[in-house]
Amino acid sequence: MSLNEMKMKNLILYYFAILLPIPLLVYFAMNNSIVFMVLLLSYAIYRGFVDGQRLLEKSIISKNEFWKAFIPFWCSRFYRQLYFEK
C-alpha cells in the first residue's frame, strides 16, 4: 500500500487527525473564552471535512454528498464505518 492510498483509510491516522486539535481547545478553554469559541466553531467545520474525506476515500459517499458531512450529526449514520472499520 502506497503512502498516497493510506490517507484517511488508515484508522490510526484518522484518530490522530480528529484528536490533534483537542489539547489546543482545552488550553484556550481555560485561558481565553473568545479564542476558544472561535476554535470550537473551526473544529466543527474541520471535523466535517475530515469525516467527509474519510467516507469519500472509503467509497461510502459520493463527491456529490460530501457537503452533507458538514450537517451536524449527519456522519453519525456511518458511525461504525468511521470509527471501527479499517
Protein Blocks (a to p, Z undefined) as FASTA:
>chain_A
ZZklmmmmpmklmmmmmmmmmmmmmmmmmmommlmmmmmmmmmmmmmmmmmmmmmmnoma
cfklmmmmmpghklmmmmmmmmmpZZ
